Amino acid sequence: MASSRDKTSPPLSRYRKKRDFLVTPEPSASTPREPGGAGNGFVVQKHWASRLHYDFRLELDGVLLSWAVPKGPCYDPKQKRIAVHVEDHPVDYATFEGTVPERQYGAGTVIVWDRGAWEPVGDASKGMEAGKLVFRLHGEKLAGLWELVRISKPDDRQDQWMLFKKRDEWARPLAEYDVIKALPDSVVSNPLGLVEEREPKSARPARGSEPEVDLSAAVRAPLPAKLEPQLATLATSLPASGDWITETKLDGYRLLARVDEGRVLLLTRGGHDWTVKFPALVKELGDLPLSSGWLDGEITVMKDGLPNFSALQNAIDRRANQDIVYFLFDLMYLDGKDLRKVPLWSRRARLARLLDAAGQQLRFSPDFEAPPAQVFEAASGLGLEGLMLKRRDARYESGRTQTWLKAKARLRQELIICGFTGRGGKSGEVGSLLLGYYDGDKLRDAGSVGTGWDSRTAQDLWRRLAPLEVSSAPFDVHVTKARRWSRRAAGSERWVQPTLVAEVEFAEWTADGVVRQASYKGLRLDKPADSVVREGGKTQAPAHLPELKITHPERIVDRSVGITKADLVRYYASVAEWMLPHLKDRPVAMVRAPSGIADELFFQKHVERTGTPGLTVQDRELWPKHPPLLTVDTVDALLAAAQMNVVEFHTWNSTVLRLDSPDRVIFDLDPGEGVKWGTVQEAAILVRTLLSELGLKAWLKTSGGKGLHVVVPLNSRLDYGTVKSFSQAFVRHLAKTIPERFSAISGPSNRVGKVYVDYLRNGMGQTTAAAFSARARPGMGVSMPVSWEQLGDLKSGAQWNVQTAREYLSFQSQDPWTDYWASGQSLATAIKRLR
């Protein structure tokens, strides 16, 4: 049997031997952790390599013990899952998400599906040797007792084990709950918090007060000369709850304090020495009851009880900084002991004691016991910048991590000052700042800001920027559309070396990639310009899907692949977040399959033939005595429809608010008999090319059936008759220009060996299968939005189906249709060009 842990070889030697670290982004493990460390983390990584599988990893003796689990973990004790013991991985691998390039070992995409802590039952090392490991998991998706048991014989080629759930309060039948399908996404991009906090079980004791401060993981070591701060990752959504310490996100400057026998150094995040700027803080830090230490915190000035960045800037510049408060939130070293491996809650508890008798300008950064979503709502209402969320048991790790998250209540970030304009009528004052950020190694134009300062600040900015002036714009990438800088005329720009950083608050990023309605908050003298990148948007509070109680879940919908009603309803629940923007406020027609797709189907547009709850009835009449239309606007309505055996959702090209004015035109590419898939792909490219020549941008999605949909967003200024006439003329032009490829006439005999481009879907009252809709065909493909870059990799118009689509989405970091919603286009020029 091949050994996955050869004790005669150096640690991680098999891991290194399999990988070329000049090519793969995986961690190289050049400095393995010392065996016997206090680490007790676990991670489950979802890995789409040659086939989808799950990598189950437990931290032990400085490495991650690793098993490949093809079907993933399951809460049903009856489900025994094969787990192939593979080479140990470095502990740093626990945070790895990314794509391993082709021709590399394990080529494919990796996400962190679950993470947390584990507790072995008994001696873990002896359990590994014996081939029986029992343990408890404390993760965001997995909890309770589990077991790994070896099933291989000594001469087997693979070291095979089985992973299964032990019977306890967490065990659940697979028919009732499939954790793999219910929670398919990355916990890095979609943190959930501990499942034990979200769904406490009666058998688990309630969490009481924190135990005594435990510094047992501290390591005796000399005082580090330098220490890189730990940085937070922007959270796209809040954890519903969980084992997090929640603090206010302070509106100030990050500052680390090093104390060595009474000598105090104050260092910025970038390592700059700011000690002389804050003599009062230095004195109070020197009076603390410690001989040596490293402390972490943020300085700010409180105004009306809230942190105020502008006031902090003024206090620093005037040197009259008695109003500055140093909020301390972490303690990394104390009196000869390195505390970075000590759990965060213990470090903070020791820090709080240290600050009991501190001076007026040193304060402990408090945390809140309420759920993060509740605190976030309160912080937003107060106008605070946001929250900091930190894993209660996390160690202190330099650099950006996933154990610290920042939740932003407002759109605000640092941007590089790349130029300025003068203020009209005010000599020596800045009127606006021209901004940028780095995208890789390219400096991109980010727009401008012209508000947020007084005359004194405008003069100060002028004095700082004038010596940096250069002859030309420093941007590598300009805004592509006509530049409409606010508060300045074209040609008045004065460009500077991109070295200064400004803090800016703004309403949104525009489709062109510039900030809108920006307001200046101050300079960030503590941050280097080359670290400034575009950050994400505001953090979203968690949204909760209603609990699914499916009627007749066992009913078969598609016998060809065994898809049940439970599979279909759970699919729609899992894609609701993506699908609802394509459904909301649009009249909808639904295809119902009460007895499965192989039997009679019902096409339903109106309220009179359904009692489905949650659907919105639109009273607007199309013509006299026409029954009301329906819209699907909420998760409840979507799932209610699926409960009523709706398989397909088809939508109009207009919304109920502007029913007569379509906001899109759709070209349905439908291959005739004998047409190969490659021809359909080429047809899509040709359609896009012609649209581009007409000045129109188009987006692509699979149809869920045999073909593709090319969608052009419009500005809703034309009626259906005009839009349909354009689409008809467009398709006829295609068929006339390339008759061997395209047909403009419907009917099977007219499109043998050709692609029929259906323009009829652009008429009043006509519908098209919505994005993410399943199709009532064998295999139950789904209509999936894709990027044009993906077109060459598609194998069919039904590449994803009800069983695979949600897994595919869990690996997508960006919606390929993000810019679609803000891209309404005029058809006027295109109509003229086509004529």
C-alpha positions, 0 to 999 in steps of 0.5 A: 500500500502506498504510504501517504506519510513516509516518516523517513522523508522530510515533511511535505516532500511528496507535496513539493515533488508533485508541484511546480511552484513557478507555475501553480499558485498553491503555497510552496510550504517552504517553511513547514510549521513545527510539529506539536503546534497548537493548531487544530484547524480543519478545512474541506476544499471543493476541487473541480479537477478532472472531476468534482471532489472534496478534499478533507484536511485536518491539522496535526503536527504542523501539517494538514492530513488530507483525504480526497472524498469524491462524494463529499461529507454527509450527515447521514450515518448510513452514508459511508463515503470513500476517502483516499488518504493523499499526501500531507499538505502545508497548513497554509493550504487551508486558506487556498482558493484559486485555479491550478493551471492545466498540466499541473497536478490537480489542475482545476479550481479550488474553493474553501467549502468549509472550515473551522476547528476539530477535536480528536477523541483520544490520541490523534497520532495513535488513531492515525497509526491504528487506522481509526480516527474519531473526532468532533468538528466545529465548522460553518457547515459540519458539526458533531462527531465523525469517524475516519476508518482505514479499509485498505489492505497493506498491499493495496495501491491506494490508502483508502479510508471511509468518512462517515457521521457518527450518530449524535444530535447532528445526524440527519437522513440524506433524504431530509438534508444534503449538506453538499447541495444545500450549502454549495458555496465558498465560506470565504466569499460567503461566510456563514458563522459556526453552524453550532451557533446558527442551529444550536442543538439541545444536546449541546450546552449553552455557551456561558461566560468565557473561561479563564484567560488561557495563554498556554499556546504562548511561546517564549521568544525574544521581542521581534524587531519588526512585526507585520500587521494582520489585515482583514478581507472585505466581506461580501455578506455578513455571517448570519451569526457564529463564533466571531468577535464583532468590533466597530470599524474605526475611522482612523489610522492603523498604528502598532506599538512596540514597547521595549524596557520603557522605549516606545515605538509607534509604527504605521501599517507600512512600517513608518515611524510616527513616534515623534508625532504622538508624545502623549500616546508614547507616555501613556504606553510607557506607563503600562504595566509591562516591560516589553510588548507589541500592541495593535490598534487604531488612532482616531478622533471622536466627534459627537461620539463617533470616529471622525477621519477629517478631525483626525487629519486636522489633529495630526497636522496641527500637532495639537493631538490631545484629542486623539484616542488610541483604540487597542484591539490586539496584543501579540507579544508580552513580557518575553512571550510571543502570543500570536498562537494564542486564541484571539479572545484570550489575547484580548482578555489579557489586553483588557486587563493591561489597560485597566489603569491606562491613561485617557488616550488609551482605550480598549476596543470593545466588542458586541455580543449581539449577532453581527447582522444586528450590530451591522444594522445599528452601525449603518444607522449611526453612520459608522463605516462598518464592522470588523469581524474576527474569529474568536479562536484565531491566531494572529497572522501577518498579512491579509487573512480570512479570519479577520473580515471587514464589513463596509456599511458605506462605499469608501476606500483609498484612491491614488491622487493622480492629478488636480485642478485649481479652484476657480477664483482661488489661487493656490487652492485645489478644486478637484482631485483626479483619482486612480487605482491599480488593476494588477500593474496597470494604473486605472483612471477612477474619476474625480472628487471635488467636495469634502474640504474647506479652504485651508485643506484646499491650500494644504493639498495644493502645497503637497501636490504642486511639487509632484507635478509631471507633464502627462497623465500617469494612467495606463488605462483611461476611462473609455467613454467621453470624459466628463470630469465634474467641476473642471473643464477639459484641459485644466488638469495638472498631473502629478506623480501617483504617490499620495493616497486619499480616502474617498466616500462615494455613491457607486462605481459607474459602468465605466469604472469611475466613482460617482458622487464622491466626497473627500475624507482625508489623506492616507499618509500611512498607506503606500500608493502601490497597494491601492486596488479597487475594493468590492461594494458594501457588505450585504446583510445575510438573506435567509431562504424560507425553510423548504417543506416540499410536498411529494418530494419523491415524485419523479420529474425526469425519469431519464436522469432520476430528477425528483421534485425535491431536486427541482425545488432545491435547485430553484431555492439555491439559484434564487439570488441569481435568478430573481433579477431576471424575473422581477417585475416581468410578466411571466409564463410558466410551464408546469409538469404535474406528472413529470416532463414525459407527460402532459405539460401546461403553459400558464400565463394568467392567474385564473388557472393557478392558486399558486401563492406568492405570485404577484397579480398585475391588473394591467389589461393588454386589451379588453377582457384580457386576464391579468398577468403574473410576475415572480418577484420574491423567493417565496413566489419562485419556490411556491411556483416550483412547489406547484410543479412549475419547471420553466419560467419564460419572461417578456422583454419588458417590465410591467412599469413600461409594458409597451417598451421592451428593454431588450432584444433577444436572438434565439439561435436554434440549430436545424437538423444536422447542424454541429455544435461548432456551427452554433458557436460560430453563428453566435460569434457572427451575430455578435460581430454584426451587432458590434458593427451596429454599435451594440453590445450583446450578452450570451447565455445558453438556452438550456436546450440545443441553442444559444440566446444572444441578448441586447439590453435597450433603453426602453424608448421604442415600442415593440413594433419598432424593436421587432422590425429591427430584429427581423431586418437584422436576421434577414440581413444575416440570412441574405449575407451568409445563406449557407449558415443562417435561415430567417424562416422558421420550420424544420425544412427551411433550416436543415444544416442551418441555424435559424435565428428566431426574431419572433420572440421580440413581439408584444407578449412573446416570451423567452426562457429566463436565465437559470430556468430549467427546461422541460426536456430529458436531462433538464438543462438550464439556461445559464448566463456565460461570458463570451470568453467561455463560448469556445469551451461550451459543449452544448446549449444544455451544458449545465442541468438541474443537478450540476448548475449550482455546483458550477456557480459555486466556483464562479467569483464574478457574474459575467452579466454584472455590467448588463443591468447598467447598459441600456442602449439606443437602437436609433443608430443601429437601425440607420446603419442596418438600412 
